[in-house]
Amino acid sequence: MSIRHLDRLLLPRSVAVLGASHRPGAIGTHVWQHLRAGGFAGPVYPVNPKHARLDGLPVFARVADLPAAPDLALICTPARTVARLVAELGAAGARAAVIVGTGLSAAEQQAALDAARPHLLRLLGPDSLGVLSPHIGLHAGLAHVAARPGELAFISQSGAVASAMLDWATSRGIGLSHLVALGDHCDVDAGDLLDRFASDGRTRSILLYVESIASPRKFMSAARAAARNKPVIVVKAGRAGQGLRAPASHSGALAGSDIVHDAAIRRAGMLRVDTLQELFMAAATLARFRLNRSEALTILGNGGGAGVMAADAAARAGIRLAEPGAALLDQLGHALPPEASCANPIDLLGDAPAARYAAALAALLADPVSGAVLFIHAPTVAERSDEIARACAPLVRANDPRLMGCWLGDADMAPARQLFEAAGIPDYPTPEDAVRAFGMLQTYRNNQALLMEAPSASENPAPDVPAAQRLLETAAADGREWLAEHEAKAVLQAYGVPVVRTRMVPASAEGLLDAARELGYPVVLKIVSRDVAHKTDVGGVRLDLRDPAALEQAVGEMRQALGTLQAGARIDGFTVQPMVHRPHAQEVIVGASIDEVFGPVILCGGGGIAVEVTADVAVALPPLNRSLARELVSRTRVSRLLAGYRDHPPADLDALHDVLIAVSQMLADLPQLAELDINPLWVDEHGALALDARLRVAAGRVAGAANFAIRPYPTQWVRQAEWNGRPITIRPIRPEDEGQHRRFLERLDPEDVRMRLFQARSELPRSELARLAQIDYDREMAFIAEGTAADGRPETLGVARTVCDPDNVEAEFALVVRSDLKGGGLGRMLFEQLIAHARSRGTRRLVGMILRENTRMLKLSRALGFERVPSLEDSADVLHVALNLEPPPPAA
């Protein structure tokens, strides 16, 4: 992940336009005119060997002729010239360039990247519409209008969508902090910009339009980091798209590309919307209404029709309307006329004056059970709308943000709408829009809760991984892609998944009667064939066979049906299992497949032979813990049946969660696992039971934790130790350590804080503290030394941290030990674990900045092999040190 030199792209001090021109219609003409008209205050350099002057400015023939290296270059020249110009810019000292509106072949793109890499020059595009940073007057590209300064950053993979969004925002007076059109994003991509905007002080929300994601782990790392700091709202195009390969399992068929993208966006704590209009609506809602925590809604208006429309929209969205309590009803009864409705929706009647509105609103805002309040006003002759707004807006300023406004109408409602917006109240054009926004907020909060989870690959008891691995290896050695049913069930058993007892008999059916007698009648007979994808499609499953005669007859009928329906299919054998009777069981499918973009995914939904028709399915990215498994199940329709109904008691959902967590662990442990169906999985009050299973192995390592889009909590780095006669645990930090981490920082002396942060700080803000505890293990690591306090609570004794650069060349370290524990060797223990971790992931160098007066840290770093290295950032106060982690070259 790299934000290197992105400041030069977004906030340049000088700009050069290569190919600047005054020829009508030329790209260089448009770009030059936009740059000049935007009001950018820094130096601008036109470069074109065909011109001497442009708009009164001297034109430079070559990059080498420029009086100074530009921070940003806009390349508007033919594709064949781009790589050469990039090399010249890099040699001159430029650090960012936009390849504007120029179609490059794959070979030309690679040549440009090769030319940029030695100089660490960042490339945006090709085919980029450009960059807008309105706060500095930067209009660098082909956007048809300039943007207003504001607090929304917009990243778009489409120039057309960027233009449409810019026009939309400008016409509505919505300002932007930055707009970046990625084009073909050969270098700078959405992940880089998410990282940059996450820490941008001018940006309050990030809006993102994407069509494809090329580097899923990089994207997820950046998205999760950004979403912890500020709202990230996504329009992902391509909901109709499917996976690139026709899968052979139900799980593979059901986990289409869009549903997996949806799961990734949800897991990253972002909010997905469908349209640009919803994009702005969500941004406004999260900016003004994000602190609202209400789960229920109260509708207040001056007419029954609009209130009923809002209530209908809430019912469709599954949003609960608050039930007014007796105390609230009593208050409303005194404030409203008898013919008014005090039920929810509350109808104030069409003649409601400002005082009636204010009295009802004050009662609702004083009653926490009322939840959020949707304020609807339709214009009447009884009272001016702006007078109603003046009476009601002051009530909101002293309360938590619980009010949403809907002033029905247009021009006549503008003054009232402005008064509400000035009070920080979000406004919506229709009741349905307001309800949809409230639903978006609930979805956003749920996604933020998922973001906080940092599970290991499993929370279940340790599986028998070698036994499972042997079964997969045996199938691969036999040239089989699919495990036999009994083998697939044996893999499940190795991971603790309950399965129905199953016996395999050869194709000759020898031993069939003995197996049935051992298991006990009635039995189920299934065909085993490597050529058959779904047994029921060829009559390969027979149920409730009650005696040997019925069993033998079923074998003959299966052979005949297979020959008719799928001639040439081989019979590898038969399986026999007891006919299980569990009258309350619901059929569920649990599965796994490999997505083309995000890698391993887990699926859950309603099971049975018609799963692809009913399509009751939810998808999640591994790893899962119990909370994430519970959330996955809650998104299925079958979850309502599992909750119990009529004479069906509630199912044992913990058993289903155990199965999902086991599948998560399988995907982490078994790299060859390509597809898995557990269908049907029976779930009832007695637990879960797998009746059938299919498992496909791949030749390559398509699964495994290394291929997860989200790296699991690294349990392999948890170790027990003893320090000064005291048992401690050294382990990676987790999000739930935030409170413990705050207590640790509060016990540091101010001098130690200064040594660590190079400044005196009394406390960290909540957002920064969260970032310290909620790390992405793919890009950084923080080891804590944890002991037990006198009151029995765990306590943090010290922390060692690294943040790695995108190429895994350098990782910057930091180390701090609690002030009252320094000098006992704890820092060295943490530092050694940090070095071992960096070495294990192939990092080449550990680097750090140490204050000259921090003699203890300087001494420790020297003892561990660090050396002083010269740096441009060296000063009288700060020294740079580095430790080379690369192994020495082999002796000649």
N, C-alpha and C positions, 0 to 999 in steps of 0.2 A: 504494500500500500504506500503510495507516494504522494505527498503534497509538495515535493521539492519544486521550487521555482514557480508554483502556481500563483504566488503573489505578483510575479512579473506578468503573468497572463491576465490577472483580474484587476490589478492596481498598478499598472506600469507608470513609470515616471517619464518615459519617452516612447514614441511609436514610429516605426518605419513602415512605409507602404511600398512593397516591391511590385512594380507594374503599375504604379500610379499614373493616371492618364487623364486627358480631357476629351478623348475620343468618345463620341456619343455611343451609349450602349455597352461600352466595355466594362468588365467587372472592376478593373482598376479605377475607372472613373467613379463608379458608384461608391466604392469603398472609400476613396479619397474624399469625396464630397460629404459622405456621412461622418467621417472622422472630423472634418473641418467644421461641420455644422453642429456637432455634438457639444462643443464648448470645452474640449479637452485642453487643459492649461499647459501641459508639458510640451517639450520640443517634438515636432513632427517632421519626418524626413521622407520626401518622395524619392524613389529610386527608379530610374528608367533611362536607359542610354539614348532613347529617341527624343528626349525633351531636355531643354536647358532650364526653363522656369515653369512653375505651375502655381497659379494663384499668387504670384509675386514672390514665391519662394524658390531658391535654387534647387534644381533637381540633380541628384547624384547618379552617375552612370553605373557605379558598382557599389556593392556593400563595403568593399575595402576603402571607398572614398568617403564614407560617412565620418563626420567629425567626432562621434562617440558611438559606442555600442548601444543600440536601442534595447530597452527592456523587452519590448514586444515588437515582432515583425508580422505584417499581414502580407501573405504571399498570394498574389493575384496573377500569376504568370502561367504559361502552358505547363502541362504535367511533366513534359520531358526535362524542364529546367528546375523542378522543385528540389531534387536531391542535391544538385550542385549548389543551389542557393542556401539550402539548409546547412551544408558544410561551411559555406562562406560566413553565414551568420554565427555559427558556433565558433569558428575561429576568431571572429571579431569580438566575441564576448556576449552576444545575445543569449537569452536563456528561455525564451518562449516565442512560439510562432503559431499563427493560424493559417492553415492552408484553405483559402476561401474559394468555394465554388469551383473546384478543379477536380475532375474525375481522374484518379490515378489507378493504374492497374495494380494487381497484387505485387508484381515485381517492383514497380515504381514506389509503392508504399514502403516496401521493405528497404529499398535503397535510401529513402528519406530517413527511415528509422536508424539505419546503419550510420548515416551521416550525422544524425543528431546525438547518438549515444555517447561518443567520446567526450562531448562537451556538456553532457547532462542538459541538453536543450529540450524543452517540452514541446510536443506538437499537438495541436488541436485540429481535428479533421482527418483526412480531406473531406471535401464537400460540406464544410461547416458554414453555417450562416453567420457565425462570428460570436463576439462577446459584447455585452453591454454592462457597464458599471455606472449607472446614472449619477451616483454621488460624486464622481470625479469627471462627469461629462464624457465618458468613454463610450463611443458608438463605433465599434470596430467590426465592420462586416457589412452584410447585405440586408439587414433588417430594414423594413420599409419605413418604420417610424422609430423615434427614440422612445425610451422608457422614462417614466417618472421615478424619482428617488423614493424608495420605500423599504420595507423590511422582509419581503418575500424573495427568496432565491429560486430561480427556475432553471432546471436542467432538462434538456430535451434531446432525444436522439433524432428527432425529425425537425428539419428546418421549416417545413410547412406548418407543423403544429406550433413551433416557436413563434412564427409570424402571426398565426391566428390568436395564440394566447396573448401576445404583445398587443395586438389590436383590441382584444377583449378587455385587457387590463387598462389600457389607455383610455378607452371610451368610458370606463367606469371609475376613473380616477384612482385606480389601484397602483401603488408604486412597487418597484422592485429594487432589491439590493444588488442583484446580479442576474443576468440571463446568459446562459451558455448553450449554444447549439453544437452538439458533439459531432454531427456528421458521421463519418465512418469510424470514428474513435480508434485510430490506429495506436495512439499512445494515451493521451488524457481521456479517461473514461468516467462513467458515473460514479464509480467507487472513489476515485481520486477526489472528485468535486464534493461528494458527500463528506469526506474527511475534512476537506478545507472549510466547507460551510458550517460544519459542526462547531467550529471554534470561532466563527466570524461574528464579531460583535454587532455588526449591522443587520445580521440575518436572524429573524425570529422564527421563521418557518421555511422549510425546504419543500419545493414542489418538483416532482420528477415525472417525466414522460419517458417510458422505455418500451422498446419493441423486442429487444433480445438482450440477454445477459451472457457475456462471453467468459467471464471469470467469476464463477458463482461464489467461491469461498472469499475472494477479495471483496466482492460486492456485499456479501452478508456481513463480513467483518466491519466494513465501512458503514453499512446501513445500521447495524446494531449500535455502533458507537455514536452515530449521529442521532439516532432515535432516542438515546438516553438523555440527550441535551435539549432537543427541541423537536416539535412535530415534523414528521416527514410524511408527505402525502403523495401517493403514486397513482398515476394512470398507466396501467399496463395494457398495451394493445394486444390483440390476438386471442380473445377468449374462445374463439371457435377452433383454434389450432389444436392438433393432436400430436402425440409423440411421433418420432421419425421412424420407428420400427414397429411392425405389427406384432404385438406380444402374443404369447400362447397361453398365458394365464389370465384368470379373471382380474387379478390385481394389476397386472400390466395393462390390461385393456381399460380398466376403470381409472387408473391414475394418469389421465391425460395431461398434456403439458401445462394447460392453464390452471388446473386445480392444484398442481404442484407449485407453480408460481404464486398462487394465492396463499398456499401454506407457508412459503418462504417469506412473503411480505408480512404475513401475520406474525410469524415467529420472530421477525426482526423488529417488531414493535412499531411498524409503520401502519398507515391506513391506506387501503386501496379504494379508489373511486372509479367510476366508469366514464365520466365526461369532464370536459374542461369546466363546465358550469359547476359541477359538483366539486371540482378541484378548488375553485375559489370559495365555494360555500364552506367546504371543510376547513380551508385555511382561516377564514373569518371566524368560524365557530371555535376552532382550537385556540385562536389568538385571544378571543374575548370570553370564552365559556369553558375553557379547559379545566379550570379549578372546580367546576361543579362536579359533585360526586353522587348526585341523586340518581336512583334507579327508576323512580316513578315520576309521572308527569301529571300536573294539574292544568286544565285548560280554562282560561278566563276570557270571556268575550261579551260583546254587546249584541249578539244575535245567535239564535240556535243553529242556523245552517252552517256557518263557518266552524262552530264548535263541534258539530257532528262530523263534519268532514275531517277535522283534526283527529277526532276519536276513532274514526274509521281507519285513517292512516296509521294510527298507533296500533290498532288491532292487527292490521296486516303486517306490521313490522315487529310484532311481539313485544311492544312496549307497554308496560303496566301503567294504568291510570290510578292515581292515588285515591284511596277511600277517605273522604273527610270524616274526622272524628267528631264526637259529640260537642266538644268545646268549640271547635271551628264552626260547626253548623250553628251553634248558638250565636257566635259572633256575627256570622254572615246574616243570620235571621234578623238581627237588630239593625244591620247596616243596609239591607236590601229590602225593596218592597215585597209584599206578600206574593205577588205573581212571578217574581224572579225565581230562577232555579238555583238551588244551592248544591245540587248534586254535581258531580264531575262528568261532563263540562259544566262550568258555572256560567249561567246566562244572566247578565246584568240588565238585559232588555235594551231595545233600540234607543230609548230616551235617556240612557244613563249619562248623568252629568259627571264632571271631573271628580267631584267629591265622592260619588258612589264608587267610581273606579279606584280612587285612592284608598278608601276605607276597605274595600275587598282585597286589594293588593297588599295592604299593610297586614291584614289578618293572615293572608297566605304566607307572606315572608316571615312572619313571626312563628309559624307552625312548621317545624322541620319535617313532619310527616307528609306535608303537601308536596315534597320533592321539588323538582323544577317547575316553574310556572311559565306556561305559554300564554302571552298576553296578545289577544286578537282584538282589533278595532276596525269596524267598517264605518265609513263616513255617514254621518246623519246630520240633520238640521238642528238637532237638540244641543250640540256642544261642538265647538271647534276642536279638531284633533290636536292642535298644538297646545291648547289649554289643558287638555287631558294629559299630554306628555309632560307639561311643566308641573302638574300636580303629582305625577307618579315617579318621574325620574329621580327626584331627591330621596325617595324611599329606598332606592336601590343602592345608592352610593355607600350607605352605612351597613350593607348586608353582604353576605357571600354572594358570588355570582350565580344566581338561581333563576334569573329572568331572561326569557327570549321574547322578542317583539315581532309582531306581524301586523303592519299597518296596511290594510287591504285598500288598494287604490294606487294612484300614480302621482301626478303633480300635486294634487291637493294634500297628499300625505307627506310630501317632502319635508316640510318644517318639523312635523312631529318625529319623523324618522331621524332627522338630524339631531334633535334633542336627545333621543334615546341613544344614538350612536356616540354622542359626546359624553354620555354617562357610562360608556363602556358596555352597552347592552347590544348583543347581536340582533340584527334585523333580517327578516326573511320575507320574500314577496308573497308567499302563500302559506296556509297552514300545513299543507303537505310537505313543503320544503322545510319548514321548521321541525316537523316530526322526523323527517329524514335526517336532518342535521343532528337531532338528539340521538337517533340511532347510531349515526356515525361516531358520536362521542362515546357511546357505550362500547362500540366495537374497538375504538382506539384505546380505551381504558383496559379492555380485555387483552388486547395485543401488547400493551405495555406490561401487563402482569406476566405474559409469556416471556417477554424480553428479560425479566428478572431471573428466570430459571437458568441454572447452570448445571444440568445433570451430568452424572457419569454415564457410561454406556449402559449400566444396569443398576437397579436397586435390589434385585433378586439374589437368592443364594448363589454361590459360585457354580457355574455349569460344568459339565464334563466336556470341555472343549476338545480334548484329544479324540474322544469317542465320536463326536460329531464330525470332526475333521477327517477321520478315517473313512466314514461313510461317503463323504463327498469325493475323497481321493479314489476310493474303489470304483465309484461310478465313472469318474473321469478316466481311470485306467482301462475300464471296459469299453470306452468309447461311447458311453451313454451320457446324454445331456440331462435327462430326467431321472431322478431317483425313483425306485419303486415305492409304492405307497407305504409298505412296511418299513422301508429305509427312511422315508421322510418322517414317519411317525417316531422312529428311533432317534432322529435328530431332535425332534420336539421333546422327547422324553429326556434327552441329555440336558436340555435347558429347563426342565421342570414343568413342562406343559403336560397336563393330564391327557392321555389318549385312550381310546377304546382298544382293548386287546385285539391284536390282529395276527393271523397266521398266514404265511405264504406257502403255497403249494405249487409244484411245477406244472408246466403246460399240459402234461399227460394227465393231470388231476389225481395222480397217485398220492395217497395220504389225505385226500380231501375229506373223506368220511371220518377219519381219525381226528383231524383237526376240529371238525364240527362237533364230534362227540366230546372232545376235551373242553371246548368252549361252552358247549351247552346250547341246545335248540331253544327257541328259533334263532337262525343265523342270517347274516347278510353276506352275499356272494358278490365279488367285484372282479372284473377282468383286469389283467395287467398286460399292457402293451406299450412298447416304446413308440409305436406309430399312432397312438390315439391320444389326442389332447384332452378331451373331456369324455369320460366313460359313459355318462348318461346319453350322449349323442348317438351312441352305437348300441344301445341296449345293454351296456356293460355293468349295470347295477341291478341286483334283485334283492328285495327285502323280504323279511319275515318268512324265511324258508323253515318249515316246522318239522321236517323229517328227512331221512336219507333219500327217499324217492324224489321229493321235491327238489332237493339239492342237485341230484344227478340230472334231473330233467332241466334244471336251470342252466347247467353247464352246456348241455347240447343246444339249447335255444340261444345261448350267448354265442357259441361258435357259428351257428347258422346266421344270426343277425349280423355279426361282424363281417362274414363273407359277403353278405348282401349289401350292407351299407358302406363298407370300406374294404373293398376287395384288395387282397395283397397285404393287409395289415397283419403283422406277426402277433402271436399270443405268447407272451413270456411266462405266463402263469396266472394263478388266481389267488385272491386273498379271501379269507373267511374271518368274520368277526361276529361277536354276539349281537343280537338285536336288542339294543338298549331302549328302555321305555322310560322317558322322563316327560310327563305330560305338560309341564309348565315351561319347558325349555324353549327359548327363542333361538332361531338360526341366525348366527352372526358369521361374517367373514372377517378374518384378520389376514393380512398379507403384506408382502414386500415386493418392490421392484426397483429397477434402476432407471432414474430419469436421465434424459440426454443432457440436461443442464446441471441439475442440483444433485445428481448421484442418488444414493440410497434414499428411498422414501417408504413410509409405513402407511398402510391403509386399514380402515375399519368401517364396517357398515352392516346393513342387513344382508344375511346370507341365503343360501339355497341355490337351486339350479337356475333361477331367473335373475341372478344378481346384476347382470348387465342390462336387463330390461328395467328393473326397479331403480337401479343406479342410486341407491341410498348409500352414499360413500363419503367419507371424510379422509383427508390425507394430512400427514404431519412429517416433518423432517426429524430424523434421529439426531442426537440421542433423546430418549424419553425418560422422564421420572414419573412418579405417581401423579403429580399435578398435571403434567402435560398429557399423560394418558387419559386422565379424567376429562380434560378439555377436549381431546380428540373424540372421545365417545359422545360427549354432549352435543357435538355437531351433527350427529346422525339422527335419522328418524326412528331407528330401532331403539334408541335410548329411551324414548317415551314408553315403549312396551316393556323394556327392562326395568323401568321404575315401578311396574306393577299395575294391574287393572283387574277389575271384577274379582274372579276367584284366583287370579295369578298373583302370588306374592312378589315383592321386589326381588330382583335377581341379586346375586352376590357380585356386585360390580368390581370389588377388589380382585376377584379371580380373573375377570376380564382384563383389568389393568395389569395383573401379573403376566398374562399372555403377551400383551403389547410390549411390556418392558423386556420380556424374554426375546421377542423378535428384534427389538432394538439391539440387544446384546448379540444376537446371532449376526446381524449385519455388521457389527463392530468386529466380531471374532473370526468370521468366515468370509474371507475376501472373494471366494468363488461363488458365493450365493447371489444368483442373478434374479430369480423370481421365486416367490413362495405364496401358496394359497393354503390357508387352513379354512376349509369350507365343506360342510358346515362345522362351525364351532358352536356347540350347544352351551347356553348360559342360562342358569336358573338359580333358585334359592340355594341349591346344593353346590354351586360352583360352575366351573367350565370344563368341557370335555370335547376334545377334537375327534370328530368322527372320520374325517378324511383330510388328507394333506398331499400337496404336490410341491416339489422343490426342483428347481432347475439350477444346474451348475454351469459356470462359464469357464472358458479356457484361461482368461485373464483375471486380474484382481479388480473386479468391478465394484465390489463392496469393500468392507473394512473401514475402520475409523479414519484412516488416512483420506478416504474419499467422501467423508461426510462434509456437507456444506457448512456445518457448524461443528467445530471441534469439541469433543466431549470434555468434561472435567477430567483433568489428567491424574487419575487416582494412582497411577504408577509412580508419581512423584511425592506421594504421602509416605513419610517414614517416622518411626518412633525413635527417640534419642534420649540421652541423659545429659544434663548440663548442670554442673555444680551440685551433683547429687539429687537433682530434681528431674522427674520425667517430663519431657516436652514432646510436642509433635511439630514437625516441620512439614508444611503442606502448602499447596497453592491456595490463594485467597479465593473466597466465594462471595457472591452478591449479598448473601445474608450476614456477612461479617461486617456490614457497614456500621452498625451501632457499636460493635466491639472495636472497630478501627477508630471511630470517633473518640472513644474512651482512651485508646492508646495515644492518639495525638494530643489529647488534653493533658496527658501526663508528661509530655515533653517540655523541657525547659525552653524558654524563649531563645536562649543561645543555640540550643540544638536545632530548633526550627530554623534559625537564621543560617546555620551551617548546612542544613539540608535544602532549604528553599532559596537561599541567598537573599532573604528578606525577612523582616519580622512580621508575623501574622498571628493574630490572636486566635482565629478560628477559620475553618474552611467552609465555604458555602455548601449547601446540600448537593448541588449539581456536581461540584468538584469532588466531594467526598464519594458520591455515587460512582464517579468515573474511576476512582482508586480501587473500589471494591468490585465493580462490575467490569471485569476486563475480558478481552477476547484472547483466548489462549493461543490463537494462531499467530498473533502479532506481538504479544507481550506476555510477561510472566511476573508474578509477584508471589514470593514465598514468605509466609509468616511463621514465626516461632510462637507456638501457642502453649500456654501452661494453664494451671488451675488456680484461681484467686482464692483468698481466704474464705470468701462467701460461697465457694463452690462453682462460681461461674467461670467459663473459659475466658482467658485474657490474652491479648497479643503482647508479646515481649519485644519483638523486633520484626522488621520488614526489609526484604531485599527485592529489588525490582529491575527488570530490563524492558526496554522498548526497542524493537528491531526495525531496521530500515526495510524497504520493499524487496530488495534483492538479497536479503539475509547476509549482507556483508558485515555490517556493524550493528551492534546493539549497545545502547547507552544504559549504564547501570546507575542505581541509586541504592543507598543502604542507610538505615536508621535503626538504632537500638534505643529502647526506653532509657531515659536519662539516668534513672537510679540503678541501671543494670550494666552500664558500660564498663569495659575493662575485664570482663569475665570470660571472653572467648566466644560469646554468642554471635557477635558480628561475623567472626571468621567462619563459624558453622554455616550461617546463612549464605555468606559470600561463596563458599566452596560449593554449596548446592546450586547456586545461581550459575557458577562457572560450568559445572557438570551439565546442567540443563542446556546452556548455550552451545556447549561443545556437541551435545547429543543431536541437536537440530541443525548442525552444520554451519553455525554462525562462525565467521572467520575472525572477528575481532570484537572484544569488549572495550568500550571507551567510556570515559567519564570526566566530569569537571569537578575539581576539588579546590576549595578555598585554601590558600597558602597557610592560613593560620590553623587549618584543621589537621594538625600534626598526627593525631591518632589515625585518621583515615589514610593519610599519606603513607604512614608506616605500615599499615595493614596491606595497602595495595602493593607496596614494594615487596612485602613478604610473600605475596601470592604471585609475583612475577610481572606485575605491571611496570611499564616504563614510561617516563616522561616523553611526550611527543609534542613537537612544536605545532601551534595552531594560530590561525589568524585571530581567533577569539581569545588568545592568551592575554592576560593583563597583569597589572601589578598585584591583583588580588586572587586571580584564578589560574590554576594549572590544569592541563589536559594530560590524562594518562591513558594507556592502552595496553591490552593483553592480547597477544597473537594466539589464536586457538587452533590454527591450522597445524596438522602434524608436519614434522620436518620431512624434507624429501628423502627418499631411500638412498642409502649409501651407494656410491658408484661401485 
